[in-house]
């Protein structure tokens, strides 16, 4: 029997780059939004614009750099130098403030300062996304597909699916407590430095996958490869699985950009209180829960490899939808945390199955070129459509809640995300049942 076990070196780099990438994306998805909302004075509409433009940047970058890595036949330079540049752009956020922007552009009116500062944040977020998508979305994701096969992708995706959940937990507690203790600038500098170090380490640890250099066609020809009708017909199950990914990710983006603003300003959760409540006993309990959760996810990945993904996709979908529906009724932070754990279990399981299925149906030799196509379904459409749905729901229902508005640090009234965003997310995800049922018999 052929040995399909992943080597120790692959595991080290999978966890290192996967984890640090998810930490950086979690900070962008959560705390760049709270930074724009709390420290700059932006609105939920500004957040949706930033999310949408960042998504466009991520997709364009992945098309350009993924296709370029196929043509060159190397992933390592894009991964390592992409992460180094990514960390440097994260660190730049330490110097973004209303005061610094006003001095830089010689702006005196308060409205002009707000507009300019919001614009600087959005532009820098797009620049940071360009670097991050080069290293993570275009190169690292293609590298993972290169070094895995269908027989071990369940366990690989199991590990990868743990990382965003673990990163979100660490970022929500650690970065949130750090912001409360020392402020955004120090936290941005620290995170940027760690991501740079990760890229430097990769220069010595990453071994390039054996990618055959593709230079038979013009670069533009390769860029549009995934849009050709013939290619779509030949890979119909890949595109059907991408539709599933699109619906799932859109439902996630309905609430995810606003999740920690909701926790902080609707549920009135104070990260300073959490910091003061930390004790050795609490840390031990959290670590045990995390170990158990990670073990369960990895076990699930092995079960997928052994019994097949199609047996678990519907169960995972209903766990995720059910968790979202229940979250819309949670009015205390304790109940919210408990139900969020249920929702994130479904979220993690769906990520494993859908991402592994996309990799299974991606044709060999064209992995880099298809990363841009994947980003359209997994990032561009979800982040544009989902974030706008979340903003629309907030604007529609905020007036029905006593906590639907908030006076920020500059004395300005802004709308606060409301529980209906979770119900809206569940409704969007329910649509996934149509393509899932069509794809289920073909899932390996």
C-alpha positions in Angstrom: 0.0 0.0 0.0 1.4 3.4 -0.9 2.4 5.6 2.0 0.4 8.9 1.9 1.7 10.3 5.2 3.0 13.9 5.1 6.6 14.5 6.1 7.6 16.3 9.3 9.0 19.2 7.3 5.7 19.7 5.4 3.8 19.6 8.7 6.1 22.2 10.3 5.6 24.6 7.4 1.9 23.9 7.0 1.4 24.8 10.7 3.9 27.7 10.8 2.7 29.6 7.7 -0.9 28.5 8.0 -1.1 29.6 11.6 0.7 33.0 11.2 -1.3 33.7 8.1 -4.6 33.1 9.9 -3.4 35.2 12.8 -2.7 38.1 10.4 -6.0 37.6 8.5 -7.9 37.4 11.8 -6.5 40.7 13.0 -7.4 42.3 9.6 -10.9 40.8 9.6 -11.6 41.7 13.2 -9.4 44.4 14.6 -8.8 46.5 11.5 -12.6 46.9 11.6 -12.7 47.8 15.3 -9.7 50.1 14.7 -11.5 51.9 11.9 -14.7 51.9 14.0 -13.3 52.9 17.4 -10.1 54.8 16.9 -10.7 56.5 13.5 -14.4 57.1 13.7 -15.5 55.1 10.7 -19.0 53.6 10.2 -20.3 50.1 9.4 -20.6 51.4 5.8 -16.9 52.3 5.8 -16.1 48.8 7.1 -18.1 47.2 4.3 -16.2 49.4 1.7 -12.9 48.4 3.2 -13.9 44.7 3.2 -15.1 44.9 -0.4 -12.0 46.7 -1.7 -9.7 44.3 0.2 -11.5 41.4 -1.4 -11.0 42.8 -4.9 -7.3 43.3 -4.1 -7.0 39.8 -2.8 -8.5 38.2 -5.9 -6.5 40.3 -8.4 -3.3 39.6 -6.5 -4.0 35.9 -6.4 -4.7 35.8 -10.1 -1.5 37.6 -10.9 0.8 35.9 -8.4 -0.7 32.4 -8.6 -0.4 32.3 -12.4 3.2 33.8 -12.1 4.2 31.1 -9.7 3.0 28.5 -12.1 4.9 30.0 -14.9 8.1 30.3 -12.9 7.6 26.9 -11.4 8.4 28.0 -7.8 6.3 28.8 -4.7 8.9 29.4 -2.0 10.0 32.9 -3.0 6.4 34.1 -3.2 5.6 32.5 0.2 8.7 33.8 2.1 9.1 37.3 0.7 5.3 37.7 0.6 5.1 37.1 4.3 8.1 39.4 5.0 6.4 42.3 3.1 3.1 41.4 4.7 4.5 41.9 8.2 6.1 45.2 7.2 2.8 46.6 6.0 0.9 45.5 9.1 3.5 47.4 11.2 2.8 50.6 9.3 -0.7 50.7 10.9 1.0 51.7 14.2 1.5 55.2 12.7 -2.0 55.7 11.3 -4.1 58.2 13.4 -6.3 61.2 12.8 -3.6 63.4 14.1 -0.8 62.0 11.9 -3.0 62.1 8.8 -4.0 65.7 9.5 -0.3 66.7 9.8 0.7 64.7 6.7 -1.9 66.2 4.4 -2.2 69.6 6.2 -6.0 69.1 6.8 -7.7 71.3 9.3 -11.5 70.5 9.1 -12.6 67.7 11.3 -14.8 66.1 8.5 -11.9 66.2 6.1 -9.6 64.6 8.7 -12.1 61.7 9.2 -12.5 61.2 5.5 -8.8 61.2 4.8 -7.9 58.9 7.7 -10.6 56.4 6.7 -9.1 56.6 3.1 -5.6 56.0 4.4 -6.7 53.0 6.4 -8.5 51.5 3.4 -5.6 52.1 1.0 -3.1 50.6 3.5 -5.4 47.6 4.1 -5.4 47.0 0.3 -1.6 47.2 0.2 -1.3 44.8 3.1 -3.8 42.5 1.4 -1.7 42.5 -1.7 1.3 41.3 0.3 -0.7 38.8 2.3 -2.5 37.3 -0.7 0.8 36.9 -2.5 2.3 34.9 0.3 -0.7 33.1 1.6 -3.6 32.9 -0.9 -1.6 32.6 -4.1 1.6 30.7 -3.1 1.0 28.9 0.2 -2.4 27.6 -0.8 -1.0 26.3 -4.1 1.9 24.8 -2.3 -0.5 22.9 0.0 -2.3 21.4 -3.0 1.0 20.5 -4.6 2.3 18.5 -1.6 -0.9 16.7 -0.7 -3.1 14.1 -2.4 -6.8 13.2 -2.0 -5.8 10.4 0.5 -4.2 12.8 3.0 -6.1 16.0 2.4 -8.7 15.3 5.1 -6.1 15.4 7.9 -4.2 18.3 6.2 -7.4 20.3 5.9 -8.4 19.3 9.4 -5.2 20.9 10.7 -5.7 23.9 8.4 -9.3 24.4 9.5 -8.3 24.4 13.2 -5.9 27.3 12.6 -8.4 30.1 11.7 -10.6 29.1 14.7 -7.6 28.9 17.0 -6.3 32.2 15.5 -9.6 33.9 16.0 -9.7 32.8 19.7 -6.2 33.9 20.3 -6.6 37.2 18.5 -10.0 38.0 20.1 -8.5 37.5 23.6 -4.8 38.2 23.2 -4.9 41.1 20.7 -8.0 42.5 22.3 -6.4 42.4 25.8 -3.2 43.9 24.2 -5.1 46.8 22.7 -6.7 47.5 26.1 -3.4 47.3 27.8 -0.9 49.0 25.5 -3.0 50.3 22.5 -3.2 49.6 18.8 0.2 50.9 17.7 2.2 48.5 19.9 0.0 45.5 18.9 0.4 46.3 15.2 4.2 46.5 15.6 4.3 43.3 17.5 2.2 41.4 15.0 4.1 42.8 12.0 7.4 41.7 13.5 6.2 38.2 14.1 4.9 37.8 10.5 8.3 39.1 9.2 10.1 36.5 11.3 7.9 33.8 10.0 8.8 34.7 6.4 12.5 34.7 7.3 12.2 31.2 8.9 10.6 29.9 5.7 13.7 30.8 3.7 15.5 28.0 5.6 12.6 25.5 6.1 10.4 25.5 3.0 11.2 23.1 0.2 9.7 24.1 -3.1 7.1 21.7 -4.5 7.9 20.1 -7.8 5.9 22.4 -10.0 6.5 22.1 -13.8 7.1 25.6 -15.2 4.3 26.6 -17.6 5.6 28.9 -20.3 3.9 27.4 -23.4 1.3 30.2 -23.5 1.3 33.9 -23.1 0.9 35.2 -19.5 -2.5 36.8 -20.3 -3.6 33.5 -21.8 -2.9 31.7 -18.5 -4.6 34.5 -16.5 -8.0 33.9 -18.2 -7.6 30.1 -18.3 -10.2 29.4 -15.6 -12.9 31.5 -17.3 -13.1 29.6 -20.6 -16.4 27.7 -21.1 -14.5 24.6 -22.2 -12.5 24.6 -19.0 -15.6 25.1 -16.9 -17.3 22.1 -18.7 -14.3 19.9 -18.2 -14.1 20.8 -14.5 -17.8 21.1 -13.7 -17.5 19.5 -10.2 -14.7 21.9 -9.3 -16.9 24.8 -10.1 -19.9 23.3 -8.4 -17.8 22.8 -5.2 -16.7 26.5 -5.6 -20.3 27.5 -5.6 -20.7 25.7 -2.3 -17.7 27.6 -1.0 -19.1 30.9 -2.2 -22.4 30.5 -0.4 -20.7 29.3 2.8 -18.2 32.1 2.8 -20.9 34.7 2.0 -22.9 33.6 5.0 -19.7 33.9 7.2 -19.0 37.5 5.9 -22.5 38.6 6.9 -21.5 38.6 10.5 -17.7 38.1 10.8 -16.6 41.7 10.0 -18.9 42.9 12.7 -18.5 40.1 15.2 -16.2 41.8 17.7 -17.8 45.2 17.4 -21.1 43.4 18.3 -19.5 41.7 21.3 -17.9 44.9 22.5 -20.8 47.4 21.9 -24.0 45.3 21.8 -23.2 42.7 24.4 -21.1 45.2 26.4 -18.1 42.9 26.8 -15.0 44.6 28.3 -11.7 43.1 27.3 -10.1 44.9 30.3 -12.4 42.8 32.6 -11.2 39.7 30.8 -7.6 40.6 31.3 -8.1 41.1 35.1 -10.0 37.8 35.3 -7.1 35.7 33.9 -5.7 33.2 36.4 -3.6 30.1 36.1 -6.7 27.9 36.6 -8.6 29.7 33.8 -5.6 29.4 31.5 -5.4 25.7 32.2 -9.1 25.2 31.5 -8.9 27.1 28.3 -5.8 25.1 27.2 -7.5 21.8 27.9 -10.6 22.8 26.0 -8.4 23.9 23.0 -6.5 20.6 23.1 -9.7 18.7 23.1 -11.2 20.8 20.3 -8.1 20.4 18.1 -8.0 16.7 18.8 -11.6 16.4 17.7 -11.1 18.3 14.5 -8.0 16.3 13.6 -9.9 13.1 14.3 -12.7 14.3 12.1 -10.1 14.9 9.3 -8.9 11.3 9.6 -12.5 10.1 9.5 -13.0 12.0 6.3 -10.0 10.4 4.7 -11.2 7.0 5.8 -14.9 7.1 5.1 -15.3 10.0 2.6 -16.5 13.6 2.9 -20.0 13.1 1.5 -21.2 11.4 4.7 -20.5 14.5 6.8 -21.3 17.5 4.7 -25.0 17.8 5.5 -24.5 17.3 9.3 -21.8 20.0 9.3 -24.1 22.4 7.4 -27.0 22.0 9.8 -24.7 22.4 12.9 -23.4 25.7 11.4 -26.9 27.0 10.5 -28.4 25.9 13.9 -25.6 27.7 15.7 -26.2 30.9 13.8 -30.0 30.8 14.5 -29.4 30.3 18.2 -26.8 33.1 18.4 -29.4 35.6 17.2 -31.3 34.9 20.4 -28.3 35.0 22.8 -28.5 38.2 24.9 -25.7 37.5 27.4 -22.0 37.0 26.8 -22.1 33.6 28.6 -24.8 32.2 26.3 -23.2 33.8 23.3 -19.9 32.2 24.0 -21.4 28.8 24.5 -23.5 29.0 21.3 -20.6 30.5 19.3 -18.6 27.4 20.2 -21.3 25.3 18.5 -21.5 27.5 15.5 -17.7 27.5 15.1 -17.7 23.7 15.2 -20.0 23.6 12.2 -17.9 26.3 10.6 -14.7 24.3 11.1 -16.2 21.1 9.8 -17.6 22.8 6.7 -14.2 24.4 6.0 -12.5 21.0 6.1 -14.9 19.4 3.7 -15.3 22.2 1.2 -11.6 23.2 1.0 -10.5 19.5 0.6 -13.2 19.0 -2.1 -11.9 22.0 -4.0 -8.4 20.7 -3.9 -9.5 17.2 -5.0 -11.2 18.6 -8.1 -8.3 21.1 -9.0 -6.5 19.7 -12.0 -2.8 19.0 -11.5 -0.4 21.4 -13.3 -2.9 24.3 -13.1 -3.0 24.8 -9.4 -1.6 28.3 -9.3 -3.9 29.5 -12.1 -7.0 28.2 -10.3 -6.1 30.0 -7.0 -7.5 33.2 -8.5 -10.7 31.5 -9.6 -11.0 30.1 -6.1 -10.5 33.6 -4.6 -13.5 34.9 -6.6 -15.8 32.3 -5.1 -14.2 32.2 -1.6 -13.2 35.9 -1.1 -14.4 38.4 -3.7 -18.1 37.6 -3.9 -18.5 36.7 -0.2 -16.7 39.7 1.2 -18.4 42.2 -1.1 -21.9 40.7 -0.9 -21.8 39.3 2.7 -20.4 42.5 4.3 -23.0 44.7 2.5 -25.8 42.3 3.7 -24.4 42.7 7.2 -24.3 46.5 6.9 -27.9 46.6 5.4 -29.3 44.4 8.2 -27.7 46.6 10.8 -29.0 49.8 9.2 -32.5 48.2 8.9 -32.8 46.8 12.4 -30.6 49.0 14.6 -33.5 51.3 15.4 -35.5 48.4 17.0 -32.8 47.9 19.6 -31.9 50.1 22.6 -28.2 49.3 22.0 -28.5 49.9 18.3 -26.3 53.0 18.4 -23.0 54.0 20.1 -21.2 57.3 20.8 -17.6 56.8 19.8 -14.4 58.4 21.2 -15.1 61.5 19.1 -18.6 62.1 20.3 -20.2 60.8 17.1 -23.2 58.5 17.0 -22.7 55.4 14.9 -24.8 52.3 14.4 -23.9 49.0 16.2 -24.3 45.6 14.6 -27.5 43.8 15.8 -28.4 40.1 16.5 -30.3 39.9 13.2 -26.9 39.6 11.3 -26.7 36.0 12.6 -30.2 35.1 11.4 -29.4 36.7 8.0 -26.2 34.6 7.8 -28.2 31.4 8.5 -30.7 32.3 5.7 -27.8 32.7 3.2 -26.1 29.5 4.3 -29.4 27.6 3.9 -29.0 28.1 0.1 -26.0 25.9 0.1 -28.2 22.8 0.2 -29.0 23.1 -3.5 -25.4 22.7 -4.8 -24.4 20.4 -1.9 -27.1 17.9 -2.9 -26.1 18.1 -6.5 -22.4 17.6 -5.6 -22.7 15.1 -2.8 -22.5 11.9 -4.9 -19.3 13.1 -6.6 -17.4 14.1 -3.4 -14.5 11.7 -3.0 
